[in-house]
Amino acid sequence: MNTDDNDRRAYWAEQMEEGYAMVQKLLAFPVEECGERFASLPDAAEAAGVEMLFSTTKIAGDLDRVYFMRESLAGEVIEIGREMNARGWILKIEEGFRTLEMQRQLVRKPSVFDAILKKCIWEIGGGIPTPEFVFRRAIVLVANIPKIGTHMSGSAIDISVFRRDDHFEVWRGSPYLEMSERTPMRSPYISAGELENRLAITAMMEARGFMHFPQEFWHFNKGDAGAHILTGNPAPCRYGPVNWNPETNEVSAVADPMSPLNPLPVIESEIAAALQRARG
């Protein structure tokens, strides 16, 4: 018996269930959408003279990442970037706003879905998980419901941090978007130095109100249900999932924020496709 592997599986399952409990709180939390418009993070950084980086990869298929978020939050992010520059760091934005279609495709993106399924198989000891089990994990890992996905609210960013002098990453124990037992912020499977880096970055983000999602060391959000829950603020939040018109910069609340982006039958078909890919 591999005791370490069993311990890792138990820890992962515990974290996923804690994440699922958070999802239930997010679903129930009141939202009073304020209609605040969006701002471009790259444009704001350039105008402010702040050195920042932005991922150049696609989110899914041929969909470009959208480095926009709510106007007031964008200004806060630029100030965080300025503070990081003064410390000798460069803030890299890996992800900003996601449309519902971007999120829907991200859940089904082969590399993402294959990683989720592989982790589910590992968690249950090698068997094929039920669609219900994969659905439960996918809700936590990639926000398969608009109301729980703060990227769809324009109130969240995923980040990495690099050193200005040599452009090496400030290493946090895993690369951005790894799904493993090292992913939770305070994972016991990273080194003391890696945890120190995570917490130093988090302190700079949270000093300006961007709260970290406990199950993902790279994700920070503000002004939405997740941030209110994590700070113990029971008041309705300002930001919920929205549709954004980039031509007019107008936002409107998503009509049905509780409806899964990929219903259970879709998850079931994606499991079959992922198993087929695994067979080669």
Legacy VTK file of the C-alpha trace (Angstrom):
# vtk DataFile Version 3.0
C-alpha trace
ASCII
DATASET POLYDATA
POINTS 280 float
0.000 0.000 0.000
1.331 3.419 -0.987
0.579 5.440 2.139
1.758 8.722 0.627
-0.492 8.274 -2.408
-3.432 7.468 -0.163
-2.723 10.560 1.918
-2.580 12.685 -1.226
-5.895 11.269 -2.456
-7.523 11.940 0.912
-6.228 15.508 0.937
-7.396 16.122 -2.637
-10.867 14.724 -1.907
-11.117 16.889 1.207
-10.169 20.004 -0.753
-12.643 19.210 -3.521
-15.456 18.753 -1.021
-14.539 22.022 0.674
-14.648 23.640 -2.760
-18.052 22.074 -3.407
-19.336 23.474 -0.108
-18.119 26.902 -1.251
-20.014 26.418 -4.505
-23.244 25.879 -2.565
-22.675 29.147 -0.707
-21.993 30.951 -3.990
-25.202 29.636 -5.525
-27.236 30.928 -2.598
-25.528 34.312 -2.176
-27.527 37.465 -3.100
-26.335 39.568 -6.028
-27.407 43.099 -6.918
-25.650 43.663 -10.229
-24.417 47.261 -10.409
-23.847 47.432 -14.170
-20.304 48.786 -13.843
-18.547 48.771 -17.202
-15.242 47.162 -18.127
-11.721 48.483 -18.643
-8.728 47.083 -20.535
-5.928 45.940 -18.255
-3.197 46.202 -20.946
-4.314 49.722 -21.876
-4.496 50.781 -18.233
-1.028 49.377 -17.500
0.486 51.148 -20.498
-1.156 54.454 -19.588
0.105 54.153 -16.008
3.627 53.170 -17.013
3.382 49.902 -15.089
5.321 46.894 -16.359
2.957 43.925 -16.637
2.755 40.733 -18.655
-0.215 39.058 -20.324
-0.564 35.461 -21.437
-0.493 34.924 -25.191
-2.122 31.492 -25.239
-5.687 30.733 -26.313
-8.268 29.847 -23.701
-9.975 27.160 -25.799
-9.974 26.448 -29.513
-9.359 29.769 -31.253
-10.784 31.955 -28.473
-8.464 34.756 -27.356
-8.185 35.623 -23.697
-10.004 38.823 -22.721
-7.930 41.085 -20.485
-10.801 43.259 -19.345
-12.489 43.546 -15.964
-14.703 45.979 -14.052
-13.381 49.548 -14.299
-12.785 50.193 -10.619
-11.117 46.806 -10.144
-8.822 47.368 -13.122
-7.440 50.465 -11.436
-6.720 48.454 -8.293
-4.912 45.778 -10.312
-2.692 48.414 -11.924
-1.736 49.720 -8.480
-0.883 46.181 -7.386
1.268 45.890 -10.507
3.018 49.139 -9.576
3.689 47.868 -6.060
5.080 44.635 -7.476
7.371 46.590 -9.816
8.727 48.478 -6.803
9.430 45.133 -5.159
11.301 43.899 -8.227
8.439 41.789 -9.572
6.232 41.797 -12.661
2.556 40.869 -12.401
1.425 38.583 -15.197
-2.290 38.336 -15.951
-3.075 34.815 -17.083
-6.823 35.298 -17.339
-9.437 38.031 -17.067
-13.068 38.137 -18.147
-14.650 35.048 -19.678
-17.871 35.035 -21.635
-20.340 32.221 -21.015
-19.259 30.633 -24.288
-15.593 30.821 -23.323
-16.366 29.142 -20.007
-18.539 26.516 -21.696
-15.759 25.640 -24.119
-13.106 25.702 -21.382
-14.910 22.952 -19.477
-14.895 20.805 -22.626
-11.380 21.724 -23.770
-9.669 18.323 -24.241
-6.574 19.129 -22.205
-8.700 20.517 -19.359
-11.375 17.832 -19.374
-8.790 15.065 -19.710
-6.973 16.447 -16.652
-10.216 16.552 -14.650
-11.137 13.007 -15.634
-7.636 11.711 -14.943
-7.745 13.266 -11.492
-11.175 11.762 -10.820
-9.925 8.303 -11.832
-6.905 8.716 -9.556
-9.051 9.954 -6.672
-11.323 6.890 -6.699
-8.437 4.461 -7.089
-8.464 3.676 -10.798
-12.090 3.051 -11.697
-14.219 4.976 -14.166
-16.105 7.712 -12.291
-19.795 8.336 -12.785
-20.877 11.403 -14.783
-22.376 12.770 -11.558
-18.985 12.561 -9.820
-17.161 14.267 -12.711
-19.899 16.919 -12.828
-19.375 17.556 -9.095
-15.619 17.977 -9.511
-15.935 20.074 -12.690
-18.116 22.577 -10.833
-15.246 23.197 -8.427
-12.356 23.052 -10.881
-13.750 25.007 -13.845
-16.996 26.692 -12.706
-19.591 24.962 -14.861
-22.364 27.295 -13.612
-22.276 31.068 -14.351
-23.224 32.210 -10.843
-20.154 30.570 -9.291
-17.633 31.698 -11.915
-16.190 35.066 -10.948
-14.353 35.363 -14.274
-17.814 35.605 -15.853
-18.530 38.516 -13.491
-15.513 40.487 -14.680
-14.314 40.539 -11.088
-11.504 37.969 -11.131
-8.011 37.481 -12.475
-5.650 34.531 -12.564
-2.046 35.579 -12.045
1.592 34.579 -12.100
4.520 36.724 -10.938
8.006 37.114 -12.435
11.225 38.773 -11.285
12.153 41.970 -13.122
15.900 41.354 -13.096
15.999 37.962 -14.833
12.343 37.326 -15.784
12.280 34.008 -13.914
8.972 33.132 -12.307
8.510 33.674 -8.580
7.967 29.971 -8.098
4.885 28.865 -6.185
5.371 25.106 -6.414
3.389 24.451 -9.585
2.762 26.169 -12.916
-0.421 28.085 -13.583
-3.478 25.876 -14.075
-2.067 22.630 -12.754
-4.782 20.493 -11.150
-3.176 18.514 -8.366
-2.843 18.272 -4.621
-0.275 21.121 -4.902
-2.926 23.510 -6.257
-4.672 24.614 -3.009
-3.096 27.753 -1.579
-1.800 26.125 1.614
-1.066 22.695 0.194
1.184 20.588 2.428
2.836 19.223 -0.736
4.868 22.325 -1.546
8.071 23.573 0.079
8.282 26.245 2.765
9.857 28.642 0.254
7.095 28.039 -2.281
4.450 28.692 0.361
6.285 31.855 1.384
6.105 33.091 -2.228
2.400 32.275 -2.439
1.626 34.096 0.771
3.728 37.142 -0.127
1.862 37.515 -3.420
-1.466 36.899 -1.708
-0.733 39.558 0.900
-0.205 42.141 -1.836
-3.450 41.132 -3.566
-5.532 40.987 -0.394
-4.215 44.341 0.824
-6.353 45.788 -1.966
-9.319 43.522 -1.337
-8.660 40.770 -3.883
-9.389 37.555 -2.027
-7.818 34.234 -2.961
-9.882 31.174 -3.792
-8.536 28.592 -1.299
-8.430 25.731 -3.816
-6.451 27.693 -6.460
-3.278 29.576 -5.574
-3.459 31.727 -8.713
-7.070 33.032 -8.530
-8.102 36.363 -6.954
-11.431 38.185 -7.021
-13.133 41.220 -5.478
-16.627 42.653 -5.091
-18.457 39.439 -5.952
-20.145 36.667 -3.997
-16.894 34.779 -3.447
-15.130 37.786 -1.955
-18.112 38.588 0.276
-18.245 35.018 1.565
-14.510 34.880 2.255
-14.580 38.198 4.137
-17.783 37.446 6.050
-19.741 40.263 4.374
-23.440 39.245 4.219
-24.531 42.232 2.085
-25.519 41.533 -1.549
-22.500 41.757 -3.820
-22.152 44.254 -6.677
-20.856 41.929 -9.356
-22.547 38.853 -10.803
-22.189 37.000 -14.101
-22.793 39.314 -17.039
-22.977 39.520 -20.785
-20.603 42.211 -22.059
-20.860 44.117 -25.329
-17.278 45.114 -26.233
-18.522 47.630 -28.829
-20.657 49.653 -26.419
-18.963 48.546 -23.169
-22.363 47.820 -21.680
-23.020 44.899 -19.363
-26.238 43.082 -18.548
-26.906 40.425 -15.944
-27.002 36.843 -17.200
-30.653 35.826 -17.456
-30.244 32.321 -16.039
-27.094 32.284 -13.895
-27.990 28.985 -12.175
-28.189 26.877 -15.341
-25.172 24.585 -15.967
-23.129 25.554 -18.998
-22.544 21.874 -19.730
-25.439 19.720 -18.438
-24.953 16.181 -17.201
-25.554 14.511 -20.618
-22.780 16.677 -22.096
-20.412 15.687 -19.300
-21.268 12.037 -19.951
-20.405 12.358 -23.648
-17.176 14.194 -22.800
-16.144 11.330 -20.505
-16.568 8.892 -23.405
-14.534 11.158 -25.690
-11.777 11.561 -23.097
-11.538 7.792 -22.555
-11.280 7.323 -26.295
-8.442 9.849 -26.460
-6.687 8.020 -23.618
-6.844 4.786 -25.582
-5.021 6.510 -28.396
LINES 1 281
280 0 1 2 3 4 5 6 7 8 9 10 11 12 13 14 15 16 17 18 19 20 21 22 23 24 25 26 27 28 29 30 31 32 33 34 35 36 37 38 39 40 41 42 43 44 45 46 47 48 49 50 51 52 53 54 55 56 57 58 59 60 61 62 63 64 65 66 67 68 69 70 71 72 73 74 75 76 77 78 79 80 81 82 83 84 85 86 87 88 89 90 91 92 93 94 95 96 97 98 99 100 101 102 103 104 105 106 107 108 109 110 111 112 113 114 115 116 117 118 119 120 121 122 123 124 125 126 127 128 129 130 131 132 133 134 135 136 137 138 139 140 141 142 143 144 145 146 147 148 149 150 151 152 153 154 155 156 157 158 159 160 161 162 163 164 165 166 167 168 169 170 171 172 173 174 175 176 177 178 179 180 181 182 183 184 185 186 187 188 189 190 191 192 193 194 195 196 197 198 199 200 201 202 203 204 205 206 207 208 209 210 211 212 213 214 215 216 217 218 219 220 221 222 223 224 225 226 227 228 229 230 231 232 233 234 235 236 237 238 239 240 241 242 243 244 245 246 247 248 249 250 251 252 253 254 255 256 257 258 259 260 261 262 263 264 265 266 267 268 269 270 271 272 273 274 275 276 277 278 279
